[in-house]
């Protein structure tokens, strides 16, 4: 494994104990330049993971608590009149940062959720007919609670598709939970956490990931996986070409994390569930949750030949 990224993962593991697989996927998501969605019950470490990622990558961080009365202007910013009434001046909102934690994003109404769409796709926001570029790099790490909880609004498919990966942390195992109960307060650990990378080094790693070799045979394998989701009766609809591009971006980042200069089938297989679970809907009784989608994806990986 890349020694710089191994040190970064070890630091993250000291804060979020027992979640090595999820931490690797989260780091891959940022190395690929994508946005990350973390869906799980309250209190399992979603916000802690987002803050730890920002600290470890040495990036500017803002947190916005999404609520039912949050307005788009509270997120993007507003234009205010000058004292002499000769014009307006733009006051940037909290979205103007390098890492934005959109906490409990599905507790805000759809209009506010949609305010993030342009920012996530174009890395800019438009206010009063003027475009304002966002800082580079720009990542959205959003957390959301399960849809069956009160006061939640489901994210539309168009916005879900803007997230490169979706993760679920789950409850810790007994050993990890005991270490958490007897260990130091997580907020104190975060305050002392040093950055392991800087903005320039992160950019270099992202460029390396984009340049990793993908053999024609591996591209064929990815196409077979996409086609299998479209033909499967377990999914309401299959993965789009944009999802295929996202899958290769994530697989390249996974290969870089593990010290390879080429993308291998195991990289595609490792990231497929995280890239696809929020883009697919299961048919029949399993529509309520993503666990059925994840299980169907694992079966699909076993069926599609290399």
N, C-alpha and C positions, 0 to 999 in steps of 0.2 A: 504494500500500500504506500502511496505517496507520503513521505515522512512529514511534510508540513500539515497535510490534511489528517494524518493519523494523530498528530498532536492536538489538532483542533477537535477531533472526535473524542479523544480521551478527556479533554476539558469539558465537553458537553456531557459526556457520560458521568462526570462527577457531579453534575447538577441534576440531570434527569436519569436516574439510576435504572438499569435493567431494560433500556429501550434502544439497544444498539442498532437493530434493523431500521427502526423508524428514524433514528438520528442520521444514519447513512443516507437514507432516501431524502431527508430534508436538506442535507448538505448537497446532494446531487442536484436537487431542484434549484438551489441558488447558483451552483456552478453552471447550470444550463441556462441561467438568466430567466427563470420562470417564477411564477407566483405559486404560493403554497396554501392549500386549504386543509385545516385540521378540524375534523369533526369528531366530537366525543362528548361524554357527560361532563358537567362542571366539576372542577376540582381534581382532574387527573394530570394536569401539567401542561395544558395547551399554551397558556400565556407564558409560562416559564420557558418553554421551548422557544417561543418566538423571541423573547428577550435575550436568551442565551445565544441564539444564532446571530442576532444583531451585534452583541458584545464581542463574540468570537471573530466575526468578520470585520470588526473595527468600523462599523457603519453608524451613521446618524439614525436615531430611532425616535419615532413618535407612536403613541398609542391613542386610539380613539375607541371609546366605549359606545357601541351602537345601541341605541334605544329607540323606542317607538316614536319619540318626538324629535329625533335627530333630523335636521334639514340638510339638503345638499350644500348650502352655503356654509354650514358649520364644518363641513369636511373640505370643500374645495377653496373657500375664501370668498370674499365679497369686495365689490367696488364701492368706496365711500367718497362722498363729495368733499372737495377741498374747502378749507375755511373761507376762502374768498369767492367760492361758487364759480370758479373758472373752469372746473373740470372734475375728474374723478381720479382717485388713486386706488390701486388694487392692493388689498391686504391678503397675503397668501394664507390658506388654511393649513391644517396639520398634514394634509396629503403631500405637502412640499417637504419631503424628507427622503432618505435613502431606503429605510425599512419602515413601512407603515403596518402596524398591527391593528387590523380591523377586528376588534374583539366582539364576539357574539354578533357577527354580521347579519345573521338571519333574524335578529330582533328588531331591525330597522325596517321601515316600509319599503316597498319596491322602488319608489322614486329615489330614495337615498341610496339604496343598493346600486341602482343603475348609474348613479353619479360617478361610480368608480370605473365604469366600463371604458371610457375614453382614456382615463389615466392608465389602466392596466394594459390596454392594447397599443396606444400611441405614445405613451410616456409624456403626455401633455394634458392640460385641461383648457377648456374654452369658456371664458366668462365675458359676457357682454360683447360677443363677436370677436374677441381677441384670444389668441392662443398663448398659453404660458407653459414653457417647457419645464418638466420636472427634473430634479437632480439625477445624476448618473453615479452609480447604478440606482435603479428604483425597483424595489420588491414589495409586493403586498403579501403579508402573511395573515390570513383570515382564519378566525376560529368560529365554529358554529355549534350550537347544541342540537341534539336529535330533534327531528321534525315533530315528534309526538309530544314535545314539551309545550306548555302554554306560552302564548305570546311570541310565536316564531312565524316567520314568513319564508317560504321556500325560495331559494335562489332560482332565477330563470335559467334555462338551459344555455342561453347565449352567454351568461356570466360564468356559469360553471365551466364552460369550455375555455375561458381565459385562464383558468388555473392549470398550471402544468401538471401538478400532482395533488392528490388528496390522501391524507393519512388519518389513521385512527390509533390513538395511543393505548387505550384499554387500561384495565386495572393492573398495577404492578404485581409481580409474583411475591411470595411470602418473604424471601430474602431481601428483595429490593424495598419492599414496604417497611421492613424492620429497619433497614439502613436509613430510610427516609424519616421514620419516627424518632430514631435516636441520633440523627445527624444534625448538622448545622442548619439554621434557617436558610431557605433557598434565596430569599431576598438579599441576605447578607453575602451569600456566595456570589450572586450576580453583581453586587456592588464592587466586589474585589476582582472580578473576572477580567484578566488582561486580554487585549485583542491579539489573535494569533496571525491575522493577515491584515494588510491594509488595502485601500481601494485600488492602488496600482497593481499589486500582486493578484488581487481577485480578478482584475480585468485580464491579466496575462493567463491565468488559469482558465478563464472562460474562453479565450481565444484558442488555447490549446485544445480544449474540449471540442470546440466547433471544427477543428482541423483534423480530428482523429479519423483514421481510415475506416470506411465501411465497405466491405467487399460486396460485389454483385450478388453472391450467394446469400449473404446476410440480408440484403435488400429484398431478395426473393422471399426469404423466410418472414420478414416483416409484412410483406404483401399477403402472404398466405394467412398470417394471423389476422390481419384486417378483414380479409375476405371471410374467414371463419366466423368472425363476430357478426358479419352481415347475413350469413346463411343460417346461423344458429337460431333455433326456436326458443332458446332460453333468454334471448334479449329482444326487447321491443324494436330496436333498430341497432345497426352496427356502428362501428367506429368510422369517422370521416377521414378524408385525406389529411386534414389539419391535425387530427389525433395521431396519424402515422408520423407526421413530422415531429410532433411533440415526443412520440415514443423514441425516435432516433436521437433527438437532442438529449433526452434523459439517459438513454443507454450510453451515449458518448461520455457524458459526465460520470456515469458509474464506472466506465472503463478507466477514465483518468484517475478517479479516486483510488482504484486498485492498481495503479501504476502501469497500465498498458497503453501503448500508442496505437492501438487498433480496437475496434468494437467487436465483441464476441457474442455468440448466442446467449451465454449466461447473463450478459449485461441486459439484453432485451428481456429475458425472462424475469430478471430481478426487479425491473422497474415497471413491467406491464400492468400488474394490479393497481399500483399507485397512479399510473397515468390514465387508466381506463375506467376505474370504478365509479367516478363521478360523471363520466360521459355515457354510461350505459344504464339502462333501466331493465330490471328483470321482469319477465312475464309472469302472469298467474299470481298466486298468493304471495310470492316473494317480493312483490313490488315495494313493500314497506321499508326495506332496509338494504344496505349495501353488502351485508354478509353473504347473501345469496349470489350477488354479482361476483364477489371475490371468489367464492367456491366454484362458480361456473367458469371463471377465467382460469383457475388452476386446472380444471378438467380439460379446458380448451388447449392449454399448453401441453398436456399429455397426448392429446389427439393429433395435433398438427406436427407433421414430421419435420425434422431439420433438413 
